[in-house]
Amino acid sequence: MSGLIIETRALTKTFGKIVVVKDINLRVPKRAIYGFLGPNGAGKSTTIRMLLDLIKPTGGEVYIFDKDISKHRMEILGKVGSLVESPSYYANLTAYENLEISRRILKVDKKEIDKALEIVNLSKWKNTKVKAFSMGMKQRLGIAQALIGSRELLILDEPTNGLDPAGVREIRNLITSLPKVLGVTVYISSHILSEVEQIADYVGIIRSGELLFQGTLDELRARTGSEIVIRATPLDEAQDFIRLMGLEVTKREGKLCVPEGKISPEELNRALVFNGFRVSLLTESTKNLEEIFLELTGGGSDAGLLPTSKQ
């Protein structure tokens, strides 16, 4: 046994000549919350559909519970619950009646319904018609449907989309509790950094179909590096001058940022002043997690990645 619930090997998907997912090697440990993070259109949903065998990969392999899904599909999927896009439900039926339909399809004991409703905190509303539910309650019902039966892996695709702050908090608290309460592994895709940061043990970052990083949040934070932050006049000319010095420099929020290591702050300040630039700010700064994400994904909300959330 590898200790991994999900493992992919060079997983690839193309549509015609367009490469949507390229050589992805996912490694999702048992009982972890794994956050799959990237801009909209990065390949997150396509990857999930391959994990669930909803679409076939162009190349590579998917192993879940150490078994090849192409050879053990029914055995594997019987232990996997999923919520892809919006939950499916009958608005004129109660929460209990909706779960009863799922229970009959899966042929599991009736006690599974009350158990699932209790886990998602909907027991008080089990006899209420779903059309009266808030968006957050409907999403929790969708997770309850995914939990019906003996699930060992839960795959959730953007589970907080469209929710208000209270709904986001409810789903976040629910997801965090699942490995502790049920011992399940949770794989969650999102384009919101703060959402993943608050719940995940491990993260994978994808951009344009390629896996850029995979590991723990602490390992991601370890990528932080100190940089020299400068405000100098004229700014554009100062940026060109620093580049002529052979240094990497980026402009951010009206300031210039130079990775520390090749030059000390004192040396850089001296060079700028000696060459006629007026330096009004020069300080050392450590990149935060948000800045690392933005660098890896090539931009912020313009690229579909929302680094922060107020929920």
Backbone torsions as a table, in degrees:
resi	resn	phi	psi	omega
1	MET	NA	134.4	-175.3
2	SER	-84.3	-17.1	-173.6
3	GLY	82.0	2.8	178.6
4	LEU	-105.3	136.7	174.9
5	ILE	-83.9	-41.2	176.9
6	ILE	-121.9	133.3	171.7
7	GLU	-142.6	126.0	174.0
8	THR	-115.7	149.4	-177.9
9	ARG	-126.2	109.4	178.9
10	ALA	52.2	40.6	-177.2
11	LEU	-65.6	126.6	-174.1
12	THR	-139.0	141.5	174.9
13	LYS	-139.7	126.8	174.6
14	THR	-122.5	147.6	171.3
15	PHE	-118.9	103.3	-172.1
16	GLY	66.3	-123.2	179.3
17	LYS	-95.8	-0.3	-177.6
18	ILE	-90.7	122.8	177.4
19	VAL	-90.3	112.8	-176.7
20	VAL	-93.7	-37.7	176.5
21	VAL	-133.5	131.6	-172.8
22	LYS	-128.8	111.5	169.6
23	ASP	51.0	48.9	-178.5
24	ILE	-84.9	132.6	176.8
25	ASN	-118.9	87.1	179.6
26	LEU	-80.9	145.5	176.1
27	ARG	-139.3	102.1	-175.7
28	VAL	-109.8	111.8	-177.7
29	PRO	-70.9	158.1	179.2
30	LYS	-64.7	137.5	177.0
31	ARG	62.1	21.6	176.3
32	ALA	-94.2	162.0	164.3
33	ILE	-105.0	112.6	-175.3
34	TYR	-106.5	117.2	179.1
35	GLY	-95.1	121.3	179.6
36	PHE	-102.2	106.6	-166.5
37	LEU	-116.3	138.6	175.5
38	GLY	177.4	165.5	179.0
39	PRO	-62.1	161.2	172.3
40	ASN	-58.3	136.2	-179.9
41	GLY	83.5	9.0	-177.0
42	ALA	-79.5	-17.5	-177.9
43	GLY	116.6	8.0	-177.0
44	LYS	-63.9	-51.0	-177.3
45	SER	-67.4	-36.9	177.1
46	THR	-62.3	-40.8	177.7
47	THR	-62.1	-44.8	179.2
48	ILE	-60.6	-41.5	-179.4
49	ARG	-65.3	-31.8	175.3
50	MET	-73.1	-37.3	177.2
51	LEU	-61.5	-35.3	-179.1
52	LEU	-90.7	3.2	-179.8
53	ASP	61.2	29.1	175.2
54	LEU	-80.0	-29.0	171.3
55	ILE	-133.4	152.6	-178.1
56	LYS	-91.1	139.5	176.0
57	PRO	-69.8	151.5	173.4
58	THR	-74.3	-32.6	178.4
59	GLY	-154.8	162.4	177.8
60	GLY	90.7	-177.5	-174.1
61	GLU	-136.3	151.6	175.6
62	VAL	-120.3	122.8	175.3
63	TYR	-116.9	125.7	174.9
64	ILE	-126.5	131.9	-172.8
65	PHE	55.7	36.5	178.6
66	ASP	66.2	19.2	179.7
67	LYS	-126.4	143.6	179.9
68	ASP	-71.5	120.1	-175.7
69	ILE	-66.6	-24.0	178.8
70	SER	-71.2	-18.0	-178.8
71	LYS	-110.5	-20.4	-175.5
72	HIS	-130.4	40.9	-171.5
73	ARG	-55.0	-55.4	-174.1
74	MET	-66.1	-40.0	178.8
75	GLU	-62.2	-43.1	-178.7
76	ILE	-70.0	-51.4	-174.7
77	LEU	-66.3	-20.1	175.1
78	GLY	-66.1	-17.9	179.5
79	LYS	-110.9	10.9	-177.6
80	VAL	-118.3	126.0	171.7
81	GLY	-104.6	147.5	-177.2
82	SER	-145.5	151.9	172.6
83	LEU	-134.8	101.1	-177.4
84	VAL	-109.1	120.4	-174.5
85	GLU	62.4	-137.8	-175.1
86	SER	-84.1	147.0	178.0
87	PRO	-66.8	150.5	178.7
88	SER	-100.8	127.4	-178.3
89	TYR	-156.4	165.3	175.3
90	TYR	-101.8	113.0	-171.8
91	ALA	-63.1	-30.8	-177.0
92	ASN	-88.6	1.8	174.8
93	LEU	-103.2	159.1	177.8
94	THR	-76.7	169.7	176.2
95	ALA	-58.8	-44.2	-179.1
96	TYR	-62.8	-43.6	-178.4
97	GLU	-65.4	-36.3	176.5
98	ASN	-63.7	-43.0	179.9
99	LEU	-71.2	-27.7	176.6
100	GLU	-64.2	-36.7	176.4
101	ILE	-62.2	-46.2	178.3
102	SER	-62.2	-40.7	-178.4
103	ARG	-62.4	-42.5	-179.8
104	ARG	-65.7	-39.5	178.4
105	ILE	-62.7	-41.4	-177.0
106	LEU	-85.0	-12.8	178.8
107	LYS	57.8	53.0	177.5
108	VAL	-116.3	169.4	-176.3
109	ASP	-64.8	147.7	-179.3
110	LYS	-62.4	-27.3	-178.9
111	LYS	-63.8	-17.3	178.2
112	GLU	-64.2	-28.7	-179.1
113	ILE	-66.4	-52.8	-179.3
114	ASP	-63.7	-35.2	178.5
115	LYS	-63.1	-46.4	-179.3
116	ALA	-65.7	-41.2	179.4
117	LEU	-63.8	-37.7	178.9
118	GLU	-66.9	-41.6	-178.7
119	ILE	-61.9	-39.5	-178.1
120	VAL	-93.5	8.6	175.7
121	ASN	61.5	44.9	176.6
122	LEU	-120.5	11.8	-177.2
123	SER	-57.3	-39.3	-178.2
124	LYS	-66.4	-20.8	-176.3
125	TRP	-113.2	20.2	-173.9
126	LYS	-65.8	-24.1	179.5
127	ASN	-102.2	13.5	177.9
128	THR	-94.9	137.5	178.1
129	LYS	-66.4	141.0	-173.0
130	VAL	-64.4	-26.0	-179.6
131	LYS	-62.9	-17.3	178.7
132	ALA	-91.5	-3.1	-176.7
133	PHE	-77.9	150.8	169.6
134	SER	-74.6	169.9	178.2
135	MET	-60.1	-40.3	179.8
136	GLY	-64.4	-39.1	178.7
137	MET	-67.2	-38.8	177.5
138	LYS	-63.8	-39.1	179.4
139	GLN	-67.2	-38.9	177.2
140	ARG	-65.8	-35.2	175.4
141	LEU	-64.6	-38.7	176.9
142	GLY	-61.7	-39.0	177.2
143	ILE	-68.4	-37.4	176.3
144	ALA	-60.4	-41.8	177.3
145	GLN	-60.2	-39.7	-179.4
146	ALA	-68.8	-23.9	-177.1
147	LEU	-89.4	-13.7	-179.0
148	ILE	-58.4	128.1	-177.4
149	GLY	97.9	-178.3	-177.8
150	SER	-87.9	83.5	-177.0
151	ARG	-91.0	137.6	176.2
152	GLU	-113.3	-15.2	-179.7
153	LEU	-139.6	133.0	177.5
154	LEU	-119.8	124.4	-179.8
155	ILE	-113.5	119.1	-175.3
156	LEU	-122.9	125.4	-179.1
157	ASP	-104.2	108.2	178.7
158	GLU	49.4	58.9	-172.6
159	PRO	-70.1	-13.6	-179.2
160	THR	-104.2	6.0	179.6
161	ASN	-56.4	130.9	174.7
162	GLY	79.8	3.6	-177.8
163	LEU	-91.9	150.9	174.1
164	ASP	-78.9	171.5	-177.0
165	PRO	-53.8	-39.8	179.5
166	ALA	-65.5	-40.5	179.0
167	GLY	-65.3	-40.4	177.9
168	VAL	-61.1	-43.5	-179.1
169	ARG	-64.0	-40.6	178.7
170	GLU	-60.8	-47.8	-178.7
171	ILE	-65.7	-40.0	179.6
172	ARG	-61.6	-46.0	179.0
173	ASN	-64.2	-38.8	179.3
174	LEU	-63.4	-48.7	-177.8
175	ILE	-61.6	-42.4	-179.5
176	THR	-60.9	-32.4	-176.5
177	SER	-78.8	-21.8	-169.2
178	LEU	-63.0	-46.0	178.0
179	PRO	-61.3	-33.8	-178.6
180	LYS	-75.2	-42.4	-174.6
181	VAL	-79.2	-42.9	-173.2
182	LEU	-112.3	-11.3	-177.3
183	GLY	72.6	19.8	-178.4
184	VAL	-88.1	158.4	171.5
185	THR	-94.9	137.2	-179.2
186	VAL	-118.2	125.7	175.6
187	TYR	-113.6	116.7	-174.2
188	ILE	-127.1	129.1	176.0
189	SER	-98.5	146.9	179.7
190	SER	-161.8	158.4	171.2
191	HIS	-112.4	11.7	-178.2
192	ILE	-110.8	112.0	-176.3
193	LEU	-56.3	-50.5	-173.9
194	SER	-63.4	-31.9	179.0
195	GLU	-63.2	-48.3	-179.5
196	VAL	-69.0	-40.9	-177.3
197	GLU	-59.7	-34.1	-176.4
198	GLN	-80.7	-17.4	-174.2
199	ILE	-123.0	-21.0	-168.0
200	ALA	-89.1	145.9	170.2
201	ASP	-90.3	-37.3	-178.9
202	TYR	-128.6	151.6	177.5
203	VAL	-134.5	148.1	168.1
204	GLY	-123.0	134.6	-178.6
205	ILE	-115.0	124.3	-176.8
206	ILE	-119.5	141.5	174.0
207	ARG	-145.5	130.0	179.1
208	SER	51.2	39.3	175.4
209	GLY	82.0	-0.5	-178.3
210	GLU	-113.2	137.5	178.3
211	LEU	-80.3	113.4	-175.1
212	LEU	-90.8	-29.4	-179.0
213	PHE	-153.4	147.0	174.2
214	GLN	-151.4	128.2	-180.0
215	GLY	162.3	-167.1	179.1
216	THR	-79.6	163.7	176.5
217	LEU	-63.1	-35.2	178.0
218	ASP	-63.7	-38.8	177.5
219	GLU	-66.1	-35.1	176.8
220	LEU	-67.7	-42.5	179.3
221	ARG	-64.0	-29.3	-180.0
222	ALA	-65.3	-14.9	177.7
223	ARG	-77.8	-7.7	179.7
224	THR	-62.9	137.9	177.8
225	GLY	-130.2	149.7	177.9
226	SER	-72.6	149.6	176.2
227	GLU	-141.0	157.9	177.7
228	ILE	-96.5	125.0	-179.3
229	VAL	-105.9	127.5	-173.3
230	ILE	-129.8	139.0	164.8
231	ARG	-119.0	116.3	-176.5
232	ALA	-136.2	153.8	-179.6
233	THR	-121.0	134.0	-8.4
234	PRO	-76.1	141.0	-168.9
235	LEU	-66.7	-49.3	-176.7
236	ASP	-62.5	-40.7	178.9
237	GLU	-66.7	-36.0	177.6
238	ALA	-64.7	-39.2	177.5
239	GLN	-62.0	-44.9	178.8
240	ASP	-62.8	-39.3	-179.7
241	PHE	-64.1	-42.5	-179.7
242	ILE	-64.7	-38.2	176.4
243	ARG	-63.5	-39.1	178.5
244	LEU	-64.5	-22.4	177.0
245	MET	-77.7	-3.7	179.8
246	GLY	85.6	19.0	-177.8
247	LEU	-106.7	148.5	174.0
248	GLU	-77.1	135.1	-179.4
249	VAL	-147.4	138.3	175.7
250	THR	-127.3	150.9	178.2
251	LYS	-101.7	127.1	-177.8
252	ARG	-144.6	120.6	176.9
253	GLU	52.9	45.1	175.8
254	GLY	76.6	11.7	179.0
255	LYS	-131.0	160.2	177.0
256	LEU	-102.8	136.8	-177.8
257	CYS	-121.2	124.0	-177.5
258	VAL	-122.1	122.7	177.4
259	PRO	-57.5	133.2	-178.9
260	GLU	-80.0	149.6	179.0
261	GLY	138.3	-49.5	-179.3
262	LYS	-83.0	-18.9	-179.2
263	ILE	-152.1	146.6	178.3
264	SER	-86.2	158.0	177.8
265	PRO	-57.4	-38.7	-178.3
266	GLU	-64.0	-44.0	-179.3
267	GLU	-64.8	-40.6	179.9
268	LEU	-66.6	-42.9	179.0
269	ASN	-61.0	-44.5	-179.2
270	ARG	-62.2	-41.7	-179.0
271	ALA	-66.1	-40.8	-179.8
272	LEU	-65.8	-48.5	-178.4
273	VAL	-63.7	-42.4	-179.3
274	PHE	-60.6	-30.6	-178.5
275	ASN	-97.8	19.0	168.2
276	GLY	90.5	9.4	178.5
277	PHE	-89.8	142.1	177.7
278	ARG	-94.2	114.3	-176.9
279	VAL	-97.8	114.6	-179.9
280	SER	-101.6	-12.9	177.8
281	LEU	-151.9	133.9	172.3
282	LEU	-152.1	114.6	-176.3
283	THR	-146.5	164.5	175.3
284	GLU	-97.6	141.6	-179.2
285	SER	-142.6	149.2	175.5
286	THR	-106.0	131.9	179.9
287	LYS	-62.9	137.1	174.8
288	ASN	-91.0	175.2	-175.6
289	LEU	-60.3	-38.0	179.9
290	GLU	-60.9	-43.3	-178.9
291	GLU	-65.8	-35.8	177.2
292	ILE	-63.3	-44.5	178.8
293	PHE	-60.5	-43.9	-178.3
294	LEU	-63.7	-38.6	178.0
295	GLU	-65.9	-43.6	-177.9
296	LEU	-66.3	-38.0	-174.5
297	THR	-95.3	-2.6	173.4
298	GLY	78.7	23.8	177.3
299	GLY	149.4	177.8	-177.9
300	GLY	-102.4	-127.5	-175.0
301	SER	-65.6	-21.4	176.8
302	ASP	-64.5	-28.2	179.6
303	ALA	-93.0	4.0	179.6
304	GLY	93.0	-0.7	178.4
305	LEU	-100.0	125.2	177.5
306	LEU	-102.5	106.0	-173.3
307	PRO	-68.0	-29.8	-177.5
308	THR	-130.3	158.8	177.2
309	SER	-141.5	143.5	-177.5
310	LYS	-93.0	6.5	-179.3
311	GLN	-71.7	NA	NA
